[in-house]
Amino acid sequence: MIKGIRPLLRGSTYVGMLFACCGALVSLPLLPFALLPTLAWRSAPEGVQTVLVLLVWAVLIGVLGLAHTTRRALVASARRLLRVPLPEPPARRQRASPPGGAATHPVHDPVGKPAPTEPSGADRWRTPLWLLLHVALGWTGALVSGVLILVGLTLPIGWFGAELTLSLYGWSARVEGGWQSRVVALGCLPAAAIVCVVVTHTLRWLAPRLLGPSSAERLALAAERELRLAERNRLAHELHDSIGHTLTATTIQAAVAGELLSTDPGAARAALRSIEESTRAALEDLDYVLGVLREQRAETAPLRTLADLPELLGRLRHTGAQVEPELSGDMTQVQGTLSRAAYRILQEGLTNALRHGAQGRIDVRVAVETGGLELSVVNPIGGGIRTGKGRGRSSRDAFPTSGHGLPGLTERVRLLHGEIEVGPDGPRHWRLAVRLPVR
């Protein structure tokens, strides 16, 4: 009993009824245009004219619902007034039309998937159907509840011996005093509230089915979420590779500069210059990532490629590391995303060699072969890292790690459809080997 009465006492019920009445009021400016055909066909019977006006009115309302802006406004108002959790409709992107009227091709997003285009079929008519039902429920609810409220307020006049005649659309009834009028008057106001409940619940039931995302739009929203997630993962990789490498290298370089400051000031100054260069490059990467996270466009996107590999190896040599590169093949075949990914893979491999490797030579190999790019970093296992002339310290104590380096590398290589091997290379060396397809 109480559960059934509760919807009658909720303010949201009457806010939903107000939303329905707003739909009825919005349709009023279209009514004069719906009356135009009757002016040209005055000889038609009154019933035919009424049906014709209603049909033209319904067509005009449906055409209004075809506009994408109309749907966005309806979704926003239903979300606010009906309290229905509706997602924002995805932006519709038209098919691109090249100059000269050539054949059209679908627009593609950055990962090569077709972008959503204009809906077709039944999906196109979901919003006009919602608008028609919205207007119909609004007018029906407003008229029925208005009549019930009017009757509930006027019937008590008959309680005092007066007579009242009600007339609506040619239908009339005379109200006289008596216990029947009292019963009807007491039931009219709750009945009007029940009409509001029915209209509000009907709109709330229809909203997700007609204003909610269609199957194509759900795919588009999922694609947008996938792109955002991929962008976040890419930024996380960029930060991990760039900042992690810079902190590792600068820590070693600072130790070298501290030990050589009194004995070899020139070498100490070179180490400090290398720290400056490394931190400046890391600050550019950090500024770019923060600009993307703040939804601002960074001034310059730091695109490190294999062309920047000599600079990276030069900074490593200032740490005291002995790096021996081996480059072979036509590097011009490696461009764009593949070149940037190859740089980051080598950077992560060299960072791990500095953190966890022992003193000794670090072999870096980059080979461009037919259809493939091979990368490898081989370094001595365990012991310590070089901090000065023949002295070292434990890399495990100096560099606590998060454990995300190798999984991040594996994911990066997998996205590029490549192969990765990580593990011991004999009893004294550790090897990172990656093969990426060149397309």
Buried (B, 14 or more C-beta within 10 A) or exposed (E): EEEEEEBEEEEEBBBBBEBBBBBBEBBEEBEEEBBEBBEEEEEBEEEEBEEBBEEBBBBBBBEBBEEEEBBBEBBEBBBEBBEBEBEEBBEEBEEEEEEEEEEEEEEEBEEEBBBBBEBEEEBEBBBBBBBBBBBBBBBBBBBBBEBBBBBBEBBBBBEEEEEBEBEEEEEEEEBEBEEEBBEBBEBBBEBBBBBBBBBBBBBBEBBEEBBBBBEBBEBBBEBBEEBEEEEEBBBEBBBBBBBBBBBBBBBBBBBBBEBBBEEBEEBBEBBBBBBEBBBEBBBBBBBBBEBBEEEEEBEEEBEBBBEBBEEBBEBBEBBBBEBEBEEEBEBEBBEEEBBBBBBBBBBBBBBBBBBBBBBBEBBBBBBBEEEBBBBBBBBBBEBBBBBBEEEBBEBEEBBEBEEEBBEBBBBBBEBBEBBBEBEEBEEEBBBBBBBBEBE
